[in-house]
Each structure stands twice: as structure tokens, then as C-alpha cells.
Amino acid sequence: MNHYDAETDRTYSRAGFGAPVRRGGRPALVVVDLTRGFTEPDFPSGSDLTGVVAATSALVEAARPAGVPVLWTAIAYSPAEATGHSVTWLEKAQGMRALVEGSEQVALDPRLPRREEDLLVVKKGASAFFGTSLAAALTGLGCDTVLVCGATTSGCVRATAVDAVQYGYPVLVPRGCVGDRARGPHDAALFDIQAKYGDVVDDAEALDYLRGLPPIATA
């Protein structure tokens, strides 16, 4: 378990949390909300996630030879949703009202190596699963493990990890591939994920896992 403080570590260990999850042979990479509105500090909801973008890009490239599916998510609201009261979350998170369909804020960061065949899941809430086709897509692709990357660690990444394990998927979260606006919420979320929902792993371990999968056959 990631260190939080000694007393907390002892409490969680005594309660039986933090056991490792299995690694399947058919993983998927779910990249959560690495859109410009989150990866660039000039936008109200953003921060400088240059390092996260770079680390996630390396993981995506490592996934390609084995044919590991890469699925991207983005939050986007219609003008009516962004300005109205139908999305209760926006009453709390007012800064995200700028994430309007078609705006530059909801575009994937251009530094990311997205391919035409990669699925893009558009969502309205924190979890990439809530109200979307993600669970059905993972089932259709025959996936048995989910690696979660993206932003923000304490928000949409954590929510996606929680839902992924509840859908029956072992969850891996590469530490360098997730980011947040502040260090405290980021660290707390990683501790919580490691304790209860998945394995928070070093980037090198995630890369080795993907590179160790058999390559797809080529013609």
C-alpha cells in the first residue's frame, strides 16, 4: 500500500485492505478526460499536466503492438446543459460549465497519440462508466483488466476506478499517468484506490505488463 502515514497504514492493514489484484491477458487502456480543459492551465478547469500526457502517451504506444484497446473519454455538455440546471453536478462544479460541445476545452490534448480506430466515450459525469457505453464496449472487446489513466485523480479517475472494479474488472492505475490540480487530493485518491479498488503501480511496471503481452499477428 502507498504510504500515507504510519497510523493510517496500520489501520488499513489490520482491516485487510490493499491486497493485489490479478493481471489478465486481455487488458484495455482507458484514458480519462485528458482534454485541453484539464491538461492546460489557461482554462478554468485545467492545470499543467504535461508530464501526465507524456507518460500516458508512452503507455498508449506500449499497448499498440499487442492490440490492447485504447479508449478515450471526454466530458462535454450541450449549451442547454452547460447554462441550465439539468446537470446537478454543474451546480457544485461551476467551472466545468465551460466544457461545451465543440469547444477547444473538450478536445483531446493534441499531444496524445489517438488513432482513428480508438473509441471516444463522451460523458456527463465523473465516472467513465456512468451513462455511457464503456462497459458494453469492454465486454464486446473481450477485456478482462482495465488500466486507468487521466484526470483528475481525485475526481474522474477515482470514480472510473471504483466503477470498473464494480463491473468486475481488475484495475491498475499507473502513478505517473494520472494528475490533479493539487497534490493533497491526488495523493489521497491514490491511497484510496490502492487500499480498496485497484493497484496503483509504477509506470515501469505498467509498461512491462503491456510489453509482456504477445504481439498481434500481422499479415
C-alpha positions, 0 to 999 in steps of 0.5 A, a space after each residue: 500500500 502507498 504510504 500515507 502515514 504510519 497510523 493510517 497504514 496500520 489501520 488499513 492493514 489490520 482491516 485487510 485492505 490493499 491486497 493485489 489484484 490479478 493481471 489478465 491477458 486481455 487488458 484495455 487502456 482507458 484514458 480519462 478526460 485528458 482534454 485541453 480543459 484539464 491538461 492546460 492551465 489557461 482554462 478554468 478547469 485545467 492545470 499543467 499536466 504535461 508530464 501526465 500526457 507524456 507518460 500516458 502517451 508512452 503507455 498508449 504506444 506500449 499497448 499498440 503492438 499487442 492490440 490492447 484497446 485504447 479508449 478515450 473519454 471526454 466530458 462535454 455538455 450541450 449549451 442547454 446543459 452547460 447554462 441550465 440546471 439539468 446537470 446537478 453536478 454543474 451546480 457544485 462544479 461551476 467551472 466545468 460549465 465551460 466544457 461545451 460541445 465543440 469547444 477547444 476545452 473538450 478536445 483531446 490534448 493534441 499531444 496524445 497519440 489517438 488513432 482513428 480506430 480508438 473509441 471516444 466515450 463522451 460523458 456527463 459525469 465523473 465516472 467513465 462508466 456512468 451513462 455511457 457505453 464503456 462497459 458494453 464496449 469492454 465486454 464486446 472487446 473481450 477485456 478482462 483488466 482495465 488500466 486507468 489513466 487521466 484526470 483528475 485523480 481525485 475526481 474522474 479517475 477515482 470514480 472510473 476506478 471504483 466503477 470498473 472494479 464494480 463491473 468486475 474488472 481488475 484495475 491498475 492505475 499507473 502513478 505517473 499517468 494520472 494528475 490533479 490540480 493539487 497534490 493533497 487530493 491526488 495523493 489521497 485518491 491514490 491511497 484510496 484506490 490502492 487500499 480498496 479498488 485497484 493497484 496503483 503501480 509504477 509506470 515501469 511496471 505498467 509498461 512491462 505488463 503491456 510489453 509482456 503481452 504477445 504481439 498481434 499477428 500481422 499479415 
